[in-house]
Each structure stands twice: as C-alpha cells, then as structure tokens.
C-alpha cells in the first residue's frame, strides 16, 4: 500500500476518534447509579452523570420491574428527569454532590484532563491542515507533531477515563452514599473508543512521517533518498 494511502486512512481514523472523544466530553452518560429498591409500587431515584452534569431520574417501580435486592432502574424506564451542572470552579459549591464530598475533586480532575485532550486534538488538527496545504518537506515535517499531539490526546483521554473509574468505585464503596449499583454507559464507551483510536493512530501517523528506511544493508539513513508524500 502506498504511503499516501496509509496517511489518508490514518487521518480518517483520527477523525472518527476525535468525534468519539468530543461526543463523550459533551454528554452525561459516563456512569449510571442506582440506590436499593426495598418496596414495589414506589418511586426511586436513579442518576447518570458525565464530566459537567448530573441528571437524577425519578422512576416508578411497578411489580413488573421490581426485583428484590436490586437497584432502581433500568435508567431507560420513563420518569421525570432533573439535570444540574457541576460548579467545578466555584469554591464551596457542590461539596456534597452524590452525598460524597470527594466526588467534586475527582470530577474536576477528569474534566480538566479532558480539556487537555481536546486542546491536543485541536493542535493536531492544525498540524494536519498545515500538512495538507503545504508543499515539499513542510508536509512531511508537520505530520510528526500532528502524530505526537494525537497520541498525547489519547493519553489524556485514558487518564480521564481512569480518574472517572476510580471516582465511581470509591463513591460506591463509601458508607455515606445511597448508591449500591453502577455501570458505565455509552459516553464512557465513546471515550474508550476515542482513546484507542487517537493513541494508536497518532503513533501510526508518527511512524509514517519518519524518513524512509535504507533499501540496502550498506546504506545509512542519511544516504537513503527522502520519500515525498504527494
């Protein structure tokens, strides 16, 4: 396969990864939380949240949906929903969110790291645009920082995922919280997909932008003819 075709495929995969990561950042279905349901024909309060917003949903549990010892839900059941934005950068606000005070610190960290991921994606996109509009050696040169920026964006995505995972785990294990069950939803899956695509394709783009390897054993990298990407 020609080098130009490989780069086009890598750029397409990067676009998919960026779309997945952006979707994960702006949506609020990273995790779904459920309290214990003790009685049938009562309303319980489930919740789902993301980096910026918490949504609580009041679900009526009928005899058809009731299972003893299980949590409220599923979240897809009809019910009244109330969403509030986290005040991440306002001192003293939302200190007791989720009835667990350390949740704010975790969410601030995950949100801040995700912003770094978006910033690296923007920088990588600018380098790709410069590579597409440039000529000669300038095109090859800009592919290197582009690959590095996208790889860094993938790493930031992974760190944000791990911070969120630790946040949910520690919150569920706390004795101060009402939540007993949790699972990760489609926004979390989008972030995982974005991490894999951005990191691996960023590394691939970096490798593709490297100088051509010598054709003969006695050639050195300095002697090999440079390969131009048209």
Protein Blocks (a to p, Z undefined) as FASTA:
>chain_A
ZZklmmmmmmmmmmmmmmmmmmmmmpccfbccddddfbghiacddddddfkbccdddddd
dfklgcghiacddfkbgcddddddddfklghiaklgghiaklmmmmmmmmmmmmmmmmmm
mmmmmmmmmmmmmghjllmmmmmmmmmmmmmmmmmmmmmmmmmmmmmmmmmmpmkbmbfb
dcddfklmmmmmmmmmmmmmmmmmmmmmpccddfbfkbcfklpccdddZZ
